[in-house]
Amino acid sequence: MNVWFALIGMVVGVVLGAGAVAWWSRRRLRQVGPELLPADTAHVIDLLRRAHSATAACFVLPDGEPLLSVGDPRPPESLVERALAAANLALGDSREHVMREGNVIVAAGDGHMGSAVVLAFDEVGPADVKVVAADLRRFLAELSVERRREFGALADPTSAPDWIAAGSESVEAIGFALCESVRAVSGRPTAVVVRDPSVPACHVMAVSHTADRRLLGLPVTTDSAAGRCCSGDIPVVGSSPTELFGSARGDRRRRTEFGLAFPLRDGPEGVGALVVFGPADTLDPAVRERVMGYAVDAGPRLSNAVQVRVAENRAMTDELTRLPNRRALDRALVGWGDDHPGALLCVDIDLFKKVNDDLGHAAGDAALKHVARIFRQALREGDVAARIGGEEFAIWLPHTPLSHAIDVAERIRKSVEAAVMHWAGTDVKMTCSVGVSAIPETVTQVANLFPTADSALYQAKSRGRNRVETAKGTGSQGPH
């Protein structure tokens, strides 16, 4: 009997000990001060800035001093402050932000860390912004994995259960952790392809250190080896970049012309594919079995991260117009400091009820989509046009003074007035009314932007519609 009690005591002790170690490891990871960052983090930020010929780059944590890399000559302090504000905003909402005002600021965050890069305004196109944003997401994902490895939560980087238990949250972090684990056991470059169930479409989400980084974001066709693997349940061989992904991007000297794609699944549902580059017939059978095990372990966790991201996007998106909704607008405003300039436009389609009554609700829905397209064409990257209810929209213009906001409002008003919607053989013309409020000219607090812009919108409607009105306040410029 004493032997049994001793055995039970040993088992309980082991379980409690393992639980205590796991709790301690997770607690350390929640302490995100600079002392828990890899020693070369500041150097990596500097490399990131130089790689994009940027004016400045920064990294922020919820507590602690930010890390900053600046070029020569040093940019104005106001520009550095805007970059830090963008990084903190991205840290808070785990989203990407692009702000254009004299310079382009690209920011990304994961809820625990945030980073931003300041680029020259005239030289940056949408494709370049996308590359910088992908690099920022990768930097944060790599840093998250490195912190876990360096501070004990990732005792064995080749062990899939360890990195799964480490608690990676974002799709990028999970994908990169999987790539690095497989690279460690196979000695080959790797990539993770993820299928977006809301589109549906596939693209390369993560690559290992030794893979070609230009593959990041590459669209993957459904008839390619990786694309078929995303919806199948057996590994598929690709003997060329085109056969492997359906399109090619990269350097043939990197020897990525061959690859074997392993399915990533969550039960019966395909999530994506894990691609191990190199000739499939030279991959050791034991290594192949281990890689398949990693894919089986990673599939459900990756699926959960993808579903969370899809749900977050859905919760922040108006289903009809595909614009951000009121919740997304509130999140953007909450993360904005009262000491930074910005403007809000409240926009309402004039006599919208008449469109519904005369042509039907389907025509009304088409009119809302029509106006949403006009907003997208009229705004900069970084601006937020949201449908906040019925026929009412709001447009957030960060880093925008009142005078420029009024110009934007007039341009939008004229665009709506000039555009013609064709519906069932009928040409439909619409107009809109706009109310404008801005920090610091009309209000001093972000919380007061919406009520004052909404009040100005009411004035525009009551004074004849199809006009722009400015909120009354310090520096107010009155009706337009």
N, C-alpha and C positions, 0 to 999 in steps of 0.2 A: 504493500500500500504506500509506504514511504517513497518507493521508487516512482510510483505513478504521480504522486504529488510533486516530486522533484522534476519529473519530465514536464508536467503541466506548468510548473513555475518557470522552467527554462523557456518554454514556448511563449508564455505570456511576457516574459522579460524581453525576448527577441522582438516580438511584435511591438511592445511599447518602445523599445529602443529604436527600431526602424521608424516608428511614427514620430518620435522626438527628433531624429535626424532629418526627416523630411520636413517637419515643421520648422526646424531651425534654418534649413536651406531656403525654404520659401520666404521665411521672414527676412533673411539677408537680401534676397532678391528684391523684396519690396522696399528695402532701404536703398533708394536710388541716388544717394549722394555721390559726389565725384570720387570719393575714396574707393567706391566699388566699380569704377570704370577701368578698362584695360589701360595700361600705362601709355600706350601710343595713340590714344583717342584724339588728342589735340593735333598730332602729326597727320592722322588720317583726315581730319577736317581740313587741314591746310592743303593736303593733296587733292581733296575733293574740289576745293576752291580753284586751285591751279589747273586742274583737269578741264574745267569749264571756262577758264580765263575770266573768272568772276571777280567782282570788286570786293566781296566779302562773303564769308560763310560762318555760320554759328551753330551751336548745339546747346540745348537747354534741358534742364531737369526741373521737376516740381519745386525742389529746394536746392539751394547751392548756387554758386556763381556760374554763369554761362561760360562756355568755351568759344573763343572767337578767333578767326583768321581774317586778316585784312590785307589788301594789296597796297602797293606803293605807286602813287601817293595814297594816303589814307583817305577813305571816303568821309563825307560829312557825318557828324554824330547823329543827325536826324535820320539819315539813311540806315545807319547801324541800328538805331532804336526801332525803326520800322521792321527791319529784318528780325530782331529779337521778338518783337510783338507778333510777327507772323509765325515764328517758330513756336511761341507759347500758345497761340491760337490753335495751331495744328496739334500740339501736344494734348490740348484739352479735348478736341473733338475727333482726333484720330483720322483726320481727312487731309486731302491736299488743298493747298491754297495758292493761287497765282494772282499777284497784284502788280499792276502796271501804273506807275506814276513817276516819270523821270527815269526809273530803272525798273527792271522786271525782278520781282522777288518770288521765288518758288519755295514753298514750305511743305513739309510732311511731318506727321507724328504718328505715334502708336499708342497713345494713352499713358505712356511712361516716360517717353523722351520725345523731343522735337528738334528739327533741324531746318535751316533755311539757307538759300544761296541767293546772292544779289548779282544779277546779270545786267549787261548794257541793254538799254531799251530798244534801240533801232535794229540791232543785229539778231534779235531773238524771235524766231517764228514758233508756231504751235508744235512742230515736230521737235524742235530743240527743247522746248519747255517739257515735253513729254519725256525726253531722254533724261533731263535733269531730275524730274520728279521720280523716275524709275531708279536713278542712282541714289537719291535720298532714301527711298523706301528700302533699297538693298542695304545701304549703310546702316540704317536703324535695325534691320533684321539681323545683319551680321553682328552688330554690337550686342544685340540681345542674346544671341547664341554664344558669343565670346564671353560675356559676363557669366553666363551659366557654366561654361566650361572652366573659366578661370577661378570661380569662387565655389566650386565643389558640387554644384547641382548637376553637372554633366561629367560624372566621374570617368566614364568611358565613352569618348566621342563616336566609337564604332558600335555602340549599343543602342538600338532603337528604343527599347523601353526607357532608358535613361533620359533621352531627349524628349520623349513623349511626356514623361513624368515631370520634366522641368517646367512645363506649363506654358509653352509658346502659345501665343494667342492669335497673332495675325497670320493671314495666308502666306505672306512673304517670309515670316520667321519660320513657320513650319516647313515651307518648301525649301528654304535654304538649309535648315537643319537636316532635312532628309538628304539633300544633295551632298552635304559634307560628310554625313555618315556613310553614304554609299561610296563616295570617293575614297574614304579612308580604307574601306575593305577591298575595293576593286582596283584602286590606283588609276582610275580613269575619270575624265571629265564627265559631269552629269548635268541634267536639267530636269525641271519639273514643269509639265504642261497641265494647266487647270482648265476645266470646262465650266463656263458660266451658265448655269441652268436658266437664267432669266433671259438669255438672248435667243437661242443658245449659240455659243461660239467658244473656241479654244485659243489660248495663246500661251507662250512661254512665260511662266511666272517667276522662276528662280533658276539660277545656274550656280555651279560650284566655283571655287576659286580658280581652277585651272581651265574652265570653259570660256568660250568667247562671250564676253559681256554684251556684244551687239545682238545676241540672240534674245535678250530680254525684251518682252513685249511683242515678239514675232507672232503674227497670226498663224494658226495651225489649221489647215483644211481638214474637213471630215473624212476625205478619201485618202489622206496620207497615212503612213504607218502609225505615227503618234495619234493622229485623229481617230483612226479605227480602234486603237488601243483604249482611248478615252471612253468608248462605249462598249468595248468588248471585255473578254475575261481571259485572254491568253496573250503572251508576249508576241510582238510583231517586229520583224526586222526591216530596217530601211537601209538601202545601199547607196543613197546619195542624199544631199541636203533636200532636194526637191521631193524625193520619195519619202524621206523621213518626216518632214514638216509640211510639205506642199508648197513651200517657198523657201528661198535661200537667202541667208544673210550671214556674212562672216568671212573668214579667211581660210582658204583651202589648206594653207600651210599648217593650220592647227590640227589637221588630220581628224576632222569631225565628219568625214564623208560617209562613215558607217555608223550605225547605231542600233541598239536594241531597246524597244519600248516595253516597259512592264505596266500592266494596268493598275490603277489606283481605284479602289472600289469601296463603297460603303454598302455592304450587303449586295442587293441586286443592282444598285445604281452605280453607274460609272462616274467617277469624280475627276479623273485626269490620267496622266501617264508619267512614269518615271523613265527618263531616257538615259541610258548608259552608252556613251560614245565609244566607237571602236568596233572592229569586226566581231560579230556575235559568236562565230565559231571558235574564237580564241579565249572566250570568257570561261574561266575555270568552273566546272559544274558545281563545286562546293560554294564558290562565291556566288554563282547564279542563284542557288537555293537560298543563300543568306539574303541576297538582294530582294528576292521574291517575298521573303519573310518581312523585310522592312516595308515593302510596298503594302503588304496585308495590314501591318500594324498602323501605317501612316494614313491609309485611306479614310477610315472613319473620322479621325481627328481633322484631316484636311477638309473633309466634307462638312464637318460642323463649322469650321472657320469660314468656309465659302457661304454656307447658309446664313451664318450670322451677318456676313457682309451684305448678302442679298437682302436680308430682312431689314438691315439698317438703311440701305439705299431705298428700299420700298417705303419704309416708314418716313423717309425724308423727301419723297417724291410724289407729286400730284399725278394720279393715275391717268387722267385725261390728257393733260398737256405735256407731261413728262418734265415739267419744270420742278424745281424745289418747292416744297410746300411751306406752310406757316411755321411748322416745327423747325425746318431747316433754316428759315430766315431768323427765327428767334435764337437759334444756336449761334449763327454768325454774329448777331448783334451782342449777345451775352459775352462772347469772347473778345469784344472790342473795347479798348480802353477809352475812358472819357477824355484823355489828353491827346488823342489822335484824331485828325480831321476825317470826316466821312459824311455822306449825304444819303438820305432815304427819299425815294419817290413813291407816293401812293397813286396808283393808276386805276381808273375805272372806265369800262367801255360805256359810252353814252347810249341811252335808249336800247339797252341790250334786250329788255323784255319784248320789245317790238319785233326783234329778229325771231325770238322763240314763238311769239304769237302768230306772226305772218308766215313763217317758213317751217316751223316745227322745231322740236328740241334737238333733232339731229343736226339741223343747220346751226343751232346755237352752239352745240359742241364743236362743230367745224369752225365756227367763228372764234372760239376760244383758242383752238389750235393755231388758227391763222395769226392771231395776235401774238401768241407765244413765239411763233417763228420770227416775227418782226423784232421782238425783244432780243432774241438770240443773235440776230444779225446786227443789231445796233449797239451791242454792249461789248466791253473788253473782257479778256480773260481775267478772272478774279472778281468781276461784278456778279451779283446774285439777283436774278429775276425770279420771283416766286409768285405762285398763285395762292392767295390767302383766303379765297372763298368766293363762290359765285362768279361774277364778272370782275372781281377786284384783284389787282396784282400789286406787288410791292417790289421795288428795285433798290438794292443796297449797292452803293458806290463807295467802296473804301478809299481812303486817301484822296478824297475829292472835295474841293472847296465849293462853297455855295454857287459862285458864278459859273463854274464849270458844270455843276449839277443842273442848273437852269438851262444851259445850252443842251445838255443831254436830254432833258425833259422835252424841250422844244423839238429836238430832232426826232424823238420817239412820237410825239404828237403828230408831226407832219408826215412821218412814215405811215402811221396808221390811217391818217386821212387820205393819203395818196394811193394806198394799196386797195386793190379790188379783189374780193373773194367771189369765185364763180361757184354757184350752187344751183343744180337742177335747171340749167339754162338761164339763171338769173344772176346779174352782176350785183353783188352786195357791197355797199360802201359803208364804212363805220368811222366814227371819231372817238376820241378818248379825252378825258379830263385828268389833270395831273396836279398833285400837291407835293411841294418840295420842302424839306427841312434839312438842316445841316449843322454839324459841329465844327467850329464854335460859333458860327454866325447867328443862328437862331435859337439854339439850345446849348447847354453846357454838359448835359448828361445823355448817354446813349439811350437810357430808358425813356427819355422824352421825345426821341425822334419820331416814333410811330404816331403817338397821339397828335403831335403838332403837324406832321405831314398829312394825317387823316383829316385834321381840321382845315388845312389848306385845300385839300381835295374837295371838301364840302363847299368851300367858298367858290371853287372853280365850277362846280355843278350848279350852284345857285346863281352864278353870274352869267349863265348862258351856255355852259358846256364847251367842249373843244377848246380848252385854254389851260394855261399853266398858272398856278398861284403859289406864292411863297409864304411859308409860315411867318407869322409876326414874331419878332424878337430882336435881339441886338444885331444890328447890321442888316435887318430885313430889307429886301429890295421891292416888296410889294407885288402887285399883280403883274402878269405878263400875258 
